[in-house]
C-alpha cells in the first residue's frame, strides 16, 4: 500500500517576538543613490535595490561605530547605540 501524499510541514514563526522600533534613517547613513541626480523626481531611500551598498559617515566603512553592519533596516533602529535620527 502506498502512503497518501503529505504536505511538508512549515515551521511556525515564533509568536510575541518584540519588533525593533524603527525611526527615521540615521543621519550618518549614506548610499551612492543619495548622490545621483534625476529629473527632479525624489527617489529617496524608499526605492532601494537588493545590491545597494551603504556606509557610515562616522566610520567611512560598511560597519558602524558599534561594530554592526551598516544597512537601511538596522540603521533606522532606535535601539542601536550609535543611532542619531535625521
Buried (B, 14 or more C-beta within 10 A) or exposed (E): EEEEEEEEEEEEEEEEEEEEEBBEBBEBBBBEBEEEEEEEEEEEBEEBEEEEEBBBEBBEEEEBEEEBEBBBEBBBBEEBEBBEEE
